[in-house]
Each structure stands twice: as structure tokens, then as C-alpha cells.
């Protein structure tokens, strides 16, 4: 895993934890900085990045991207696009 992929995974884990806490959080957390960080890190990925990961990130399928980076891509359900 590249350094950028590790940063993406860390950000995706943070996003997941933040979303899970929203039901009880007051005030509600601002997710926009996390989304902006993911967009910036996605732009930094090299050309040899796995196409599946790029697909998930470009489609904003962040849970699928997190599972992919955690080596759990087999848990991903097929999406509407027919890709995975």
C-alpha cells in the first residue's frame, strides 16, 4: 500500500467513524473537510493505482474503497453500475 493509499484509508476510517457518531452528536460534525481531503488524495494517486480503487473513489463509493484498502473487497456488494 502506498503512502497516499494509507492516507486515504485513514481518512475513510475517520469518515466512517464520524458518520456512525452522527446520530448522537450535537452539534453534527462537518463532513465537508473529509470529503475535500479524499478528493485531494485521490488526485495524488499514481497512474498504476488499482483501477477498482480509482473507480470506487471517483464514484464516491467510500465504504467500498475502505473495504478494498482493508483487503475486504469480497464483502462489497455489486453496485448499479455493474462494476462491483
N, C-alpha and C positions, 0 to 999 in steps of 0.2 A: 504494500500500500504506500503510495506516495505521500509526501508531507501535506500536499493540498487535499488529497483524499481523506487523510486523517483529520484535517481541519474541518472538512465538510461533514465527516461522521460526527465529530464533536459538536458541531453546530446543529446537526439533525437530532442528536440525542438531547441537546438543550431545548430545541424546539418541541420535541415530543414531551419532555418533562413539563415545559411551560404550558402546553396545551392541556395536559392532564390536570394541572393545578387550577385551571381557569374556573372550574365550577365553584370553587370556594374562595378564589382570590378576590380581594377588594382593596384597592382598585384592580381592575382587569389589566393584565400585562399587555404591553405594546409589542406585537409580533413583527411589526414592520422592520426593525433593525435586524432581526434574524433572517427575514426574507431577503433583505438587501445584502447581508453577508453571504448568504447562499448564492445569490446571483453573481456577486463579485468573485467568489471562489470558483464557481462554475466556469466563468470566463477565463480563469487562470489555468484550467486543466489542459494538459498537453494533447497533441493530436492522437497519441496512442492510448488514450483513455478508453476503457471498455465501452463499446457502443451502447450496451444496455444501460450502463450507469448514466451516460450522457442523455439517453432517451428519457430516463426517469427524471433527471434534473431539469431538462428542458420542458417537460410536460408538468413540472411541479408536483410530481408523484413522490413526495418527500418520504413517506413511510416506505415505499418500495425501494427508494435509494438507500435509506438507512438499513433495511434488511439486506440488500445487496452487499453493502460495505461490511456488514457484520457476518457475511458468509452464509446468509439465510435466504438467499434468493428463491429457493424452492418453496418457501412459505408465501410468496407473492401470488396473489390471485390474478387471473387474466383480466386485463382491462378492456374497455370499449374499443380501443384502437386495434386490438388483435395482436399486439406485440407481446405482452405479458402483463 
